[in-house]
Amino acid sequence: MSKDGILLASGGLDSTTMAYWLLEEKIDFVPLFVNYGQHCAETEFKTLKEVLPKSHVDKIEVVDIQSVYKNSASKFIKPADLWEDQISADDLYIPYRNVLLLTIGATFAQTLGLSNVYSAFINSNHAKEIDCSNEFFEKMESMLTDYGSVKINMPFRYYSKYDVAKLGVKLGASIGSTFSCQASPLIPCGACPNCVDRLEALKLLQIETQ
């Protein structure tokens, strides 16, 4: 059975590394970018085209569902004033985001006749969402497999951000140019959970290479 499929791609460190990992494994993929109304969608998409392997830039597909969160008060949807606002992880919460992304990925894959969705979700210490847990991912994988023909693949599920970053360097991914900030739509804020994980991983790699 073919392992080719859809890659949920955002221009972030994890999905960028996975793109290079898929190439290493000789698995072809269609990069799928989902605009669900995140304030940084434009920056993410621009970054994705810069950091994705050149062989797959022209294969990018986009799904636009930004109206689904148009009434959300999440600072991941409506950007905060980084000079004035105090932001906590709870302020960045988006309900059922991962349910949405995985379901869209599986649906899109099936319409293309592909049997696999590749997601770079990892085991993050900062993730607060209920749909970021390993228990959730296992149930979601089982449901989509049992009630459809698409398999959800999460090879990095038990990785840390450092593990992914180290793999990205090994595979030649441009991890230093990736973008995955939750609080700022333009530049990494350095303080949100995504930025903290990313900076800690890069710092560890820098220490190792000195």
C-alpha contacts under 8 A as a table, 3 or more apart, distances in Angstrom:
res1	aa1	res2	aa2	distance
2	S	115	S	7.61
3	K	27	I	6.10
3	K	28	D	7.75
3	K	115	S	7.31
3	K	116	N	6.50
4	D	27	I	5.28
4	D	28	D	4.89
4	D	29	F	5.53
4	D	114	L	6.78
4	D	115	S	7.28
4	D	116	N	6.44
5	G	27	I	7.94
5	G	28	D	6.76
5	G	29	F	4.86
5	G	30	V	6.36
5	G	109	A	6.56
5	G	114	L	5.29
5	G	115	S	6.13
5	G	116	N	4.48
5	G	117	V	5.50
5	G	118	Y	7.03
6	I	29	F	5.30
6	I	30	V	4.80
6	I	31	P	6.02
6	I	32	L	6.48
6	I	105	G	6.71
6	I	108	F	7.87
6	I	109	A	5.88
6	I	114	L	7.48
6	I	116	N	6.29
6	I	117	V	4.71
6	I	118	Y	5.96
7	L	15	S	7.75
7	L	19	A	7.40
7	L	29	F	6.11
7	L	30	V	5.95
7	L	31	P	4.81
7	L	32	L	5.83
7	L	105	G	7.86
7	L	117	V	5.95
7	L	118	Y	4.71
7	L	119	S	6.18
8	L	15	S	7.02
8	L	31	P	6.16
8	L	32	L	5.07
8	L	33	F	6.31
8	L	34	V	7.81
8	L	101	L	7.71
8	L	105	G	6.76
8	L	117	V	7.43
8	L	118	Y	6.35
8	L	119	S	5.53
8	L	120	A	7.55
9	A	12	G	7.63
9	A	15	S	5.35
9	A	16	T	7.11
9	A	31	P	5.65
9	A	32	L	5.59
9	A	33	F	5.38
9	A	48	L	7.33
9	A	119	S	8.00
10	S	15	S	6.52
10	S	16	T	7.76
10	S	33	F	5.95
10	S	34	V	7.79
10	S	44	E	5.83
10	S	45	F	6.69
10	S	48	L	5.96
10	S	180	S	7.89
11	G	15	S	6.73
11	G	16	T	6.03
11	G	44	E	5.43
11	G	45	F	6.65
11	G	46	K	7.96
11	G	47	T	5.25
11	G	48	L	3.82
11	G	49	K	7.58
11	G	51	V	6.61
11	G	52	L	7.34
11	G	178	T	5.63
11	G	179	F	5.87
11	G	180	S	7.19
12	G	15	S	5.78
12	G	16	T	5.99
12	G	44	E	7.54
12	G	48	L	7.57
12	G	178	T	4.98
12	G	179	F	4.86
12	G	180	S	4.86
13	L	16	T	5.31
13	L	17	T	6.13
13	L	164	V	7.76
13	L	165	A	7.05
13	L	175	I	5.51
13	L	178	T	5.42
13	L	179	F	6.98
13	L	180	S	7.25
13	L	198	R	7.66
14	D	17	T	5.27
14	D	18	M	6.24
14	D	120	A	5.48
14	D	121	F	7.32
14	D	122	I	7.87
14	D	161	K	7.65
14	D	164	V	6.35
14	D	165	A	7.63
15	S	18	M	4.87
15	S	19	A	6.19
15	S	119	S	7.15
15	S	120	A	5.12
16	T	19	A	5.14
16	T	20	Y	6.69
16	T	48	L	7.83
16	T	51	V	6.72
16	T	52	L	6.12
16	T	168	G	7.85
16	T	173	A	6.88
16	T	174	S	7.89
16	T	175	I	7.26
16	T	178	T	7.59
17	T	20	Y	5.29
17	T	21	W	6.14
17	T	164	V	6.85
17	T	165	A	7.45
17	T	167	L	7.12
17	T	168	G	4.78
17	T	171	L	7.65
17	T	173	A	6.00
17	T	175	I	7.35
18	M	21	W	4.74
18	M	22	L	6.01
18	M	120	A	6.32
18	M	168	G	7.99
19	A	22	L	5.24
19	A	23	L	6.51
19	A	52	L	6.94
19	A	53	P	7.15
20	Y	23	L	5.13
20	Y	24	E	6.24
20	Y	53	P	6.84
20	Y	168	G	7.49
20	Y	171	L	6.30
20	Y	172	G	7.65
20	Y	173	A	6.44
21	W	24	E	4.94
21	W	25	E	6.20
21	W	171	L	6.99
22	L	25	E	4.99
22	L	26	K	6.15
22	L	27	I	5.07
22	L	28	D	6.93
22	L	29	F	7.68
23	L	26	K	4.86
23	L	27	I	5.69
23	L	28	D	6.77
24	E	27	I	7.62
24	E	171	L	7.78
30	V	56	H	7.50
30	V	59	K	5.94
30	V	60	I	6.34
30	V	61	E	7.17
31	P	56	H	7.34
31	P	59	K	6.54
31	P	60	I	4.84
31	P	61	E	6.21
32	L	60	I	5.91
32	L	61	E	4.90
32	L	62	V	5.84
32	L	63	V	7.45
32	L	105	G	7.44
33	F	45	F	7.35
33	F	60	I	7.14
33	F	61	E	6.19
33	F	62	V	4.84
33	F	63	V	6.37
34	V	62	V	5.85
34	V	63	V	4.89
34	V	64	D	6.05
34	V	65	I	7.40
34	V	101	L	7.33
35	N	38	Q	6.73
35	N	41	A	6.06
35	N	62	V	7.39
35	N	63	V	6.20
35	N	64	D	4.81
35	N	65	I	5.96
35	N	66	Q	5.67
36	Y	64	D	6.40
36	Y	65	I	4.95
36	Y	66	Q	3.94
36	Y	67	S	7.18
36	Y	68	V	6.80
36	Y	69	Y	6.93
37	G	41	A	7.02
37	G	65	I	7.08
37	G	66	Q	3.81
37	G	67	S	6.63
37	G	68	V	7.55
37	G	69	Y	6.28
37	G	70	K	7.04
37	G	77	I	5.92
38	Q	41	A	5.42
38	Q	66	Q	7.50
38	Q	76	F	5.73
38	Q	77	I	4.60
38	Q	78	K	7.69
39	H	42	E	7.79
39	H	76	F	6.22
39	H	77	I	5.01
39	H	78	K	6.09
39	H	79	P	6.23
39	H	184	S	7.68
39	H	185	P	5.34
40	C	43	T	5.28
40	C	44	E	5.96
40	C	181	C	7.81
40	C	182	Q	7.77
40	C	184	S	6.89
40	C	185	P	3.88
40	C	186	L	6.58
41	A	44	E	5.01
41	A	45	F	6.04
41	A	185	P	7.54
42	E	45	F	5.25
42	E	46	K	6.19
42	E	185	P	8.00
43	T	46	K	5.15
43	T	47	T	6.04
43	T	179	F	7.78
43	T	185	P	6.68
43	T	186	L	6.17
44	E	47	T	5.10
44	E	48	L	5.98
44	E	179	F	6.36
44	E	180	S	7.34
45	F	48	L	4.96
45	F	49	K	6.46
46	K	49	K	5.46
46	K	50	E	6.65
47	T	50	E	5.04
47	T	51	V	6.16
47	T	177	S	7.55
47	T	178	T	6.44
47	T	179	F	6.64
48	L	51	V	5.37
48	L	52	L	5.67
48	L	178	T	7.71
49	K	52	L	5.70
49	K	57	V	5.79
51	V	173	A	7.32
51	V	174	S	5.78
51	V	175	I	7.70
51	V	177	S	6.83
51	V	178	T	6.67
52	L	56	H	6.80
52	L	57	V	6.26
53	P	56	H	5.72
53	P	57	V	6.73
53	P	173	A	7.96
54	K	57	V	5.42
55	S	58	D	7.44
56	H	59	K	5.12
56	H	60	I	6.90
57	V	60	I	5.74
65	I	68	V	5.94
66	Q	69	Y	6.24
66	Q	70	K	6.83
67	S	70	K	4.87
68	V	71	N	7.96
69	Y	72	S	5.16
69	Y	77	I	7.40
70	K	77	I	7.88
72	S	77	I	6.82
72	S	78	K	7.86
72	S	94	I	7.81
73	A	77	I	7.08
73	A	78	K	6.64
73	A	91	D	7.99
74	S	77	I	5.37
74	S	78	K	6.21
74	S	91	D	5.58
74	S	92	L	5.12
74	S	93	Y	5.96
74	S	94	I	6.33
75	K	78	K	4.83
75	K	79	P	4.99
75	K	80	A	5.80
75	K	91	D	5.77
75	K	92	L	5.04
75	K	93	Y	7.89
75	K	182	Q	7.67
75	K	183	A	6.34
76	F	79	P	6.19
76	F	91	D	7.92
76	F	92	L	5.15
76	F	93	Y	7.40
76	F	94	I	7.46
76	F	182	Q	5.35
76	F	183	A	5.91
79	P	183	A	6.19
79	P	184	S	6.31
79	P	185	P	6.90
80	A	85	D	6.33
80	A	87	I	7.90
80	A	183	A	6.72
80	A	184	S	7.48
81	D	84	E	5.44
81	D	85	D	5.49
82	L	85	D	5.73
82	L	86	Q	7.73
82	L	183	A	7.86
82	L	184	S	7.70
82	L	189	C	7.99
87	I	91	D	6.12
87	I	92	L	7.90
88	S	91	D	5.33
88	S	92	L	7.11
88	S	192	C	7.94
89	A	92	L	5.37
89	A	93	Y	6.80
89	A	128	K	7.26
89	A	192	C	7.30
89	A	193	P	6.97
90	D	93	Y	5.30
90	D	128	K	7.54
92	L	182	Q	6.96
92	L	183	A	7.53
93	Y	128	K	7.55
93	Y	129	E	6.83
94	I	97	R	5.83
94	I	129	E	7.81
95	P	129	E	7.55
96	Y	99	V	5.09
96	Y	100	L	6.15
96	Y	131	D	6.53
97	R	100	L	5.12
97	R	101	L	6.25
97	R	131	D	7.75
98	N	101	L	5.00
98	N	102	L	6.01
98	N	131	D	6.08
98	N	132	C	7.18
99	V	102	L	5.44
99	V	103	T	6.03
99	V	131	D	6.85
99	V	140	M	7.82
100	L	103	T	5.25
100	L	104	I	6.07
101	L	104	I	5.22
101	L	105	G	6.03
102	L	105	G	5.00
102	L	106	A	6.09
102	L	117	V	7.86
102	L	119	S	7.91
102	L	152	I	7.78
103	T	106	A	5.14
103	T	107	T	6.07
104	I	107	T	5.06
104	I	108	F	5.95
105	G	108	F	5.18
105	G	109	A	6.02
105	G	117	V	6.20
106	A	109	A	5.09
106	A	110	Q	6.19
106	A	116	N	7.51
106	A	117	V	6.11
106	A	144	L	7.59
106	A	150	V	5.94
106	A	151	K	7.77
106	A	152	I	7.56
107	T	110	Q	5.21
107	T	111	T	6.40
108	F	111	T	5.22
108	F	112	L	6.54
109	A	112	L	5.23
109	A	113	G	6.29
109	A	114	L	4.94
109	A	115	S	6.56
109	A	116	N	6.85
109	A	117	V	6.82
109	A	150	V	7.26
110	Q	113	G	4.93
110	Q	114	L	5.52
110	Q	115	S	6.65
110	Q	149	S	7.25
110	Q	150	V	6.67
111	T	114	L	7.54
114	L	150	V	7.37
115	S	149	S	6.15
115	S	150	V	4.51
115	S	151	K	6.08
116	N	150	V	5.34
116	N	151	K	4.83
116	N	152	I	6.01
116	N	153	N	6.92
117	V	150	V	7.01
117	V	151	K	6.19
117	V	152	I	4.92
117	V	153	N	5.91
118	Y	152	I	6.21
118	Y	153	N	4.84
118	Y	154	M	6.08
119	S	152	I	7.38
119	S	153	N	6.21
119	S	154	M	5.21
119	S	155	P	7.82
120	A	154	M	5.93
120	A	155	P	7.13
120	A	156	F	5.88
120	A	157	R	7.20
121	F	132	C	7.94
121	F	154	M	6.59
121	F	156	F	6.56
121	F	157	R	5.80
122	I	156	F	5.49
122	I	157	R	4.32
122	I	158	Y	6.08
122	I	159	Y	5.72
122	I	160	S	6.50
122	I	161	K	7.28
123	N	132	C	7.96
123	N	133	S	7.71
123	N	134	N	7.69
123	N	156	F	7.99
123	N	157	R	5.65
123	N	158	Y	5.38
123	N	159	Y	5.98
123	N	160	S	5.98
124	S	127	A	5.47
124	S	160	S	6.64
124	S	161	K	7.37
124	S	197	D	7.92
126	H	193	P	5.72
126	H	194	N	7.92
126	H	197	D	7.87
127	A	132	C	6.45
127	A	193	P	7.54
128	K	132	C	7.32
129	E	132	C	5.43
129	E	133	S	7.67
130	I	133	S	6.06
130	I	136	F	7.34
131	D	136	F	5.51
131	D	137	F	7.21
132	C	136	F	6.72
132	C	137	F	7.20
133	S	136	F	5.22
133	S	137	F	6.44
134	N	137	F	5.05
134	N	138	E	6.15
134	N	157	R	7.60
135	E	138	E	5.26
135	E	139	K	6.38
136	F	139	K	5.24
136	F	140	M	6.07
137	F	140	M	5.02
137	F	141	E	5.99
138	E	141	E	5.19
138	E	142	S	6.20
139	K	142	S	5.10
139	K	143	M	6.10
140	M	143	M	5.16
140	M	144	L	6.18
141	E	144	L	5.45
141	E	145	T	6.12
141	E	151	K	6.78
141	E	152	I	5.42
141	E	153	N	7.97
142	S	145	T	5.20
142	S	146	D	5.95
143	M	146	D	5.16
143	M	147	Y	5.96
144	L	147	Y	5.34
144	L	148	G	5.61
144	L	149	S	7.54
144	L	150	V	6.45
144	L	151	K	6.87
144	L	152	I	7.50
145	T	148	G	5.38
145	T	149	S	5.94
145	T	150	V	5.70
145	T	151	K	5.47
145	T	152	I	7.64
146	D	149	S	7.69
154	M	157	R	5.40
155	P	158	Y	7.84
156	F	159	Y	5.06
156	F	164	V	7.35
159	Y	162	Y	7.84
159	Y	163	D	5.64
159	Y	164	V	6.52
160	S	163	D	5.08
160	S	164	V	6.48
161	K	164	V	5.17
161	K	165	A	6.12
161	K	197	D	6.27
161	K	198	R	6.55
161	K	201	A	5.86
162	Y	165	A	5.03
162	Y	166	K	6.05
162	Y	198	R	7.85
162	Y	200	E	7.59
162	Y	201	A	4.27
162	Y	202	L	7.21
162	Y	204	L	7.31
162	Y	205	L	7.57
163	D	166	K	5.24
163	D	167	L	6.25
164	V	167	L	5.09
164	V	168	G	6.05
165	A	168	G	4.92
165	A	169	V	6.32
165	A	175	I	6.95
165	A	201	A	6.51
165	A	202	L	7.01
165	A	205	L	7.78
166	K	169	V	5.28
166	K	170	K	6.36
166	K	205	L	6.85
167	L	170	K	5.01
167	L	171	L	6.20
168	G	171	L	5.14
168	G	172	G	6.14
168	G	173	A	5.05
168	G	174	S	7.58
168	G	175	I	6.46
169	V	172	G	5.12
169	V	173	A	5.85
169	V	174	S	7.60
169	V	175	I	7.14
170	K	173	A	7.75
174	S	177	S	5.65
174	S	178	T	6.95
175	I	178	T	5.30
179	F	188	P	7.01
180	S	188	P	7.34
180	S	194	N	6.24
180	S	195	C	6.92
181	C	184	S	6.03
181	C	185	P	7.41
181	C	187	I	7.45
181	C	188	P	5.16
181	C	189	C	6.58
181	C	190	G	7.84
181	C	192	C	6.84
181	C	194	N	5.83
181	C	195	C	5.71
182	Q	185	P	7.71
182	Q	192	C	6.18
182	Q	193	P	7.61
182	Q	194	N	6.55
182	Q	195	C	7.80
183	A	188	P	7.89
183	A	189	C	6.52
183	A	192	C	6.24
184	S	187	I	5.99
184	S	188	P	6.26
184	S	189	C	5.90
188	P	195	C	6.63
189	C	192	C	6.73
189	C	195	C	6.88
190	G	195	C	4.93
190	G	196	V	6.14
190	G	199	L	7.43
191	A	195	C	5.89
191	A	196	V	5.78
192	C	195	C	5.31
192	C	196	V	6.09
193	P	196	V	5.12
193	P	197	D	6.21
194	N	197	D	5.35
194	N	198	R	6.19
195	C	198	R	5.06
195	C	199	L	5.93
196	V	199	L	5.28
196	V	200	E	6.06
197	D	200	E	5.32
197	D	201	A	6.24
198	R	201	A	5.22
198	R	202	L	6.23
199	L	202	L	5.13
199	L	203	K	5.96
200	E	203	K	5.09
200	E	204	L	6.26
201	A	204	L	5.24
201	A	205	L	6.36
202	L	205	L	5.06
202	L	206	Q	6.13
203	K	206	Q	5.05
203	K	207	I	6.26
204	L	207	I	5.14
204	L	208	E	6.29
205	L	208	E	5.08
205	L	209	T	6.34
206	Q	209	T	5.26
206	Q	210	Q	6.36
207	I	210	Q	5.41
